[in-house]
Amino acid sequence: MVLATTADFRPAAPIPHKHTPTTWRFLLDLARNPVEAFGDFAYEEPYVYKRSWIRHFLMVNDPDGARHVLLDNAANYIKSDQVQKRIRAIAGNGLLTAEGASWRFQRRTASPMFHARMVSAFAPMMAEATEELLSRWSRLPEGAEIELAQEMMKLTFDIISRTMFSNEVTIDYHALAHAMETYLDTMGRVDPLDILGVPQWVPTPNRVRARPALKFIRRELENLIAQRRAKIAADPSSAPNDLLTLLLTTKDPEEGALFSNAEVFDNVATFIFAGHETTANALAWTFYLLSQAGADDARVAREAADILKGRSAGSEDVPALVFTRAVIEESMRLYPPAPILSRDSIGPDKIGPVNIEANTSVVVSPWIIQRHRKLWKAPDYFMPERFMPGEREKIHRFAYIPFGAGPRICIGMGFAMTEAVVILSTIAQRYRLDLSPGFVVAPQARITLRPKYGLKMRVFKR
């Protein structure tokens, strides 16, 4: 395959800097926007190792090295303390942050909700929610401007509520969205004070600003859990067979204990947050890319029209929507929902040619490795053909890791891909989305990768 760019369109991304930053400059860049912090060298070298008075640091950009960290010797690499500080404020000891036996039990408990059969059963709910979105759009004037990132957030939040919580989430979405944005912009950013070891009880500006948002989220989710507990207590047979019921009724096979109140809350927060935030961002970036690549946009619409013939997509259609899936995969290559995977080494190890000590910060960054110049042709450009049959198989498994890899690979990967294909194809056959003239698009990492200024787009019927 000859890879060629369309009109030399380079999707929005920071231009890597040429200089080697000081430790302080690097910390400040991380705090502002981690995807801007790494220079040209990171996109060229397989390993970047820095010894520091704060902590030794190794960035692994070699797929074989990434496999070693995420799979072959995964037991030596735990979620980094910096990730823990940023996520635990909202997700506690849930599936994203737990380690060891606690993580294994939580993973086993949640897994049935993400088996292929269950995902197929959820597809009609995904389509129904998408149809309701399109019904709203149908009442807009031609060319009306919308905030697409917010639209996708509302849609995927609706879907996670219907599928994982049986449509019993009654939280006001706009209030939740505001609380989540506050959380991400405070606790979700890399804070140099955390890196320098400032204790968690110290009221730093970010922690103080996050408190009302976290209090709101906790109150609303505790109400949701209490209502389900009451339903189970009154009549267990009336409780929906969903994730929340599993969390409240599944016993640890080793000790026979139910999840504690804290563990139930932590996982409800984890799945509501991770279950809609990441897919919404992936879809927003995908529509942005298609708005700048007319031929690819037309091809997605044509494929959807040929297969769906005006109806919503179902799980049975997903395998046939080959180009649609390729577009989503290429979008997640350029804009991975979780741009940085950070681990701390428990003991010494050798990763590729690098010998590291215990307590080394080890980073495998999907943002870097999926744009690495030694691994990809024209890595900064949008080329869905990379993921078409015959080409997809040539990609090293650990050069493309938007869902992570190894034992801690995202439990909802199959759910998210089905959801994204159903939504994109159902929308694309009926509407074209154009980026609003003059609108500035910029990726910003705050745990997840969001459009910094949102995404203003205009809606046109096909």
Salt bridges, closest charged atoms under 4 A:
ASP29 OD1 - ARG25 NE 3.14
ASP29 OD1 - ARG32 NH2 3.16
GLU36 OE1 - ARG32 NH2 3.29
ASP40 OD2 - LYS18 NZ 2.81
ASP40 OD1 - ARG373 NH2 2.88
GLU44 OE2 - ARG373 NH1 3.10
GLU44 OE1 - LYS374 NZ 3.72
ASP64 OD1 - HIS396 NE2 3.13
ASP72 OD2 - ARG67 NE 3.19
ASP81 OD2 - ARG55 NH2 3.03
GLU99 OE1 - ARG408 NH1 3.30
GLU128 OE1 - ARG162 NH1 3.08
GLU131 OE2 - ARG430 NH2 2.52
GLU132 OE1 - ARG162 NH2 2.75
GLU151 OE1 - ARG136 NH2 3.20
GLU151 OE2 - LYS154 NZ 3.29
ASP158 OD1 - ARG162 NE 2.81
GLU168 OE1 - ARG228 NH2 2.92
GLU168 OE2 - LYS231 NZ 2.77
ASP185 OD1 - ARG189 NH2 3.04
ASP185 OD2 - ARG209 NH1 3.31
ASP185 OD1 - ARG446 NE 3.41
ASP194 OD1 - ARG207 NH2 2.48
GLU220 OE2 - ARG219 NH2 3.74
GLU222 OE2 - ARG218 NH1 3.16
ASP242 OD1 - ARG228 NH1 2.67
GLU277 OE2 - ARG450 NE 2.68
ASP297 OD2 - ARG462 NH1 3.05
ASP317 OD2 - ARG311 NH1 2.76
GLU329 OE2 - ARG392 NH2 3.25
GLU330 OE1 - ARG333 NE 2.74
GLU330 OE2 - ARG386 NE 3.00
ASP344 OD1 - ARG55 NH1 2.90
ASP349 OD2 - HIS68 NE2 2.65
GLU357 OE2 - ARG51 NH2 3.25
GLU357 OE1 - HIS56 NE2 3.69
ASP380 OD2 - ARG10 NH2 3.88
ASP380 OD1 - ARG371 NH1 3.45
GLU391 OE2 - LYS394 NZ 3.30
ASP434 OD2 - ARG432 NH2 2.99
